[in-house]
Amino acid sequence: MDEKKLRPLMIDFKRYAHALLAVSVFLYIGVLIPEQGQDSSIKDLVLMVTTLVFLIGSFTCFKISLKYKKQLDKL
């Protein structure tokens, strides 16, 4: 690939990673804030699993972005 294709891919994946990381933080905050008068164990489980999925997606996007950056540095 050439530089014109690699740089936008690197930037896009970095933006995806930041967005996924931000959403996972908000979901985790939702777990920390207690609800009054309700049993929220199922809700907490769903939020934690969703947070984990978003964190894994963010980590993956950061790794892909880093791969493109290394390819870009070689050129």
Secondary structure by P-SEA (a helix, b strand, c coil): ccaaaaaaaaaaaaaaaaaaaaaaaaaaaaaaccccccccaaaaaaaaaaaaaaaaaaaaaaaaaaaaaaaaaac
